[in-house]
Amino acid sequence: MAYNSWEPTLDGLEGNTMAQPRVFGHDAVALTAGTGAIANTGKRGAVIYNGSTTAQNITIVTEAGNQVVFKQVQPGTVVGDKTPMLATKLIVGVDCVAIY
């Protein structure tokens, strides 16, 4: 795969701002690492929240299919912090939540 050859196809904007999935979470589900694809991430990934009480390394598979380790994700924050990453799989991490 060439660098940056993956191009997502995003749905166009519709409705009002509150209905936009890229702006607000609509659902959340607790995750168990290493159990395969996160449900309902076929079209768009989910943001991963660190619900642990301590910082931890979290490994995800991105929408582009790359496995990435995020080191020392702080409790109460999301993977990528100020630039949240969308994941299709959680490989390593405890007490994590997928936010859709």
Helices and strands as residue ranges (DSSP letters): G 17-19, E 28-31, E 46-50, E 56-62, E 67-73, E 86-92, E 96-99
